[in-house]
Amino acid sequence: MKYTFDIVGISPLLQFFNEQQQNEQKPPHQGVEYLGMHTCTLDTFLESVESVPAKWDWNLDQVVDTVIKFWLNNSDSIRYWKVRLNDAGKDNLLVTRLADITALQAEFEYLLDKEW
């Protein structure tokens, strides 16, 4: 199984919490997790993904490797989001997405097919 990890953006804490609660009520797109954190460090990223593999029966080593590769290959983006998070203030979170690539593709296809 292949995984992807990306920084999605900044969100107010309460908005992120409400969104997570609403997602619990919907049929899940199995294999896509949105995670929020107060700091932008490799340690924080790794801590945030520790519980996800057990939920979806993923390979923890591959998930950790995906996060580390993201960290090593996206230094400009990481610096950008660190500054944005700092500018946003303490009541905001950095939102990341960890997903099985197949599940993420299914989520995108669902969004494209949805009648807005």
C-alpha positions as CSV (number, residue, x, y, z in Angstrom):
1,M,0.0,0.0,0.0
2,K,1.2,3.5,-0.8
3,Y,0.6,6.5,1.4
4,T,0.7,10.3,1.0
5,F,1.2,13.0,3.5
6,D,0.6,16.7,2.8
7,I,0.1,20.0,4.6
8,V,-3.4,21.2,3.8
9,G,-3.4,24.6,5.5
10,I,-4.2,26.5,8.7
11,S,-7.6,26.2,10.5
12,P,-9.0,27.8,13.6
13,L,-9.1,25.2,16.4
14,L,-12.9,25.1,16.8
15,Q,-13.5,24.9,13.1
16,F,-11.2,22.0,12.8
17,F,-12.8,20.2,15.7
18,N,-16.3,20.8,14.3
19,E,-15.2,19.5,10.9
20,Q,-13.8,16.4,12.5
21,Q,-17.1,15.8,14.4
22,Q,-19.1,16.2,11.2
23,N,-16.8,13.8,9.4
24,E,-17.6,11.2,12.1
25,Q,-21.3,11.4,11.2
26,K,-20.7,10.8,7.5
27,P,-19.9,7.6,5.8
28,P,-16.1,7.5,5.9
29,H,-13.8,7.7,3.0
30,Q,-11.8,4.9,4.4
31,G,-8.1,5.7,4.5
32,V,-8.0,9.5,4.6
33,E,-7.2,11.3,7.8
34,Y,-7.0,15.0,8.5
35,L,-4.8,15.8,11.5
36,G,-4.3,19.1,13.3
37,M,-1.3,20.3,15.3
38,H,-0.1,23.4,17.1
39,T,3.5,23.2,15.9
40,C,5.3,22.4,12.6
41,T,8.0,20.0,13.5
42,L,9.0,16.5,12.3
43,D,8.4,15.2,15.8
44,T,4.9,16.6,15.9
45,F,4.1,15.2,12.5
46,L,5.3,11.7,13.6
47,E,3.3,11.9,16.8
48,S,0.2,12.9,15.0
49,V,0.3,9.9,12.7
50,E,1.1,7.2,15.4
51,S,-2.6,6.2,16.0
52,V,-3.8,6.3,12.4
53,P,-2.2,3.0,11.1
54,A,-4.0,1.0,13.8
55,K,-7.4,2.5,12.8
56,W,-7.0,1.6,9.2
57,D,-4.7,-1.4,9.5
58,W,-1.9,0.3,7.8
59,N,1.8,-0.4,8.0
60,L,3.3,2.0,10.6
61,D,6.8,1.8,9.2
62,Q,5.6,2.8,5.7
63,V,3.5,5.6,7.2
64,V,6.4,7.0,9.2
65,D,8.7,6.7,6.1
66,T,6.1,8.7,4.1
67,V,6.1,11.5,6.7
68,I,9.9,11.6,6.9
69,K,10.2,11.7,3.1
70,F,7.7,14.6,3.0
71,W,9.8,16.4,5.6
72,L,13.0,15.9,3.7
73,N,11.7,16.8,0.3
74,N,9.5,19.8,1.1
75,S,11.7,22.2,3.1
76,D,10.4,25.3,1.4
77,S,6.8,24.4,2.0
78,I,7.5,23.5,5.6
79,R,9.2,26.9,6.2
80,Y,6.2,28.6,4.6
81,W,3.7,26.8,6.8
82,K,5.7,27.4,9.9
83,V,5.6,31.1,9.3
84,R,1.8,31.0,8.4
85,L,1.1,29.0,11.6
86,N,3.0,31.5,13.7
87,D,1.3,34.4,12.1
88,A,-2.1,32.8,12.6
89,G,-1.7,32.7,16.4
90,K,-2.2,30.1,19.1
91,D,-5.9,29.4,18.5
92,N,-5.1,27.9,15.1
93,L,-3.8,24.5,13.9
94,L,-1.7,23.3,11.0
95,V,-3.8,20.8,9.2
96,T,-2.2,17.8,7.4
97,R,-3.6,14.9,5.5
98,L,-2.4,11.4,5.7
99,A,-4.0,9.0,3.2
100,D,-3.8,5.7,1.4
101,I,-3.3,6.9,-2.2
102,T,-6.2,4.8,-3.5
103,A,-8.6,6.2,-0.8
104,L,-7.5,9.7,-1.6
105,Q,-8.2,9.2,-5.3
106,A,-11.7,7.9,-4.4
107,E,-12.3,11.0,-2.2
108,F,-11.3,13.3,-5.0
109,E,-13.5,11.4,-7.5
110,Y,-16.4,11.7,-5.1
111,L,-15.9,15.4,-4.8
112,L,-15.7,15.8,-8.6
113,D,-18.9,13.8,-9.1
114,K,-20.8,15.6,-6.3
115,E,-23.7,17.9,-7.4
116,W,-22.9,21.3,-6.0
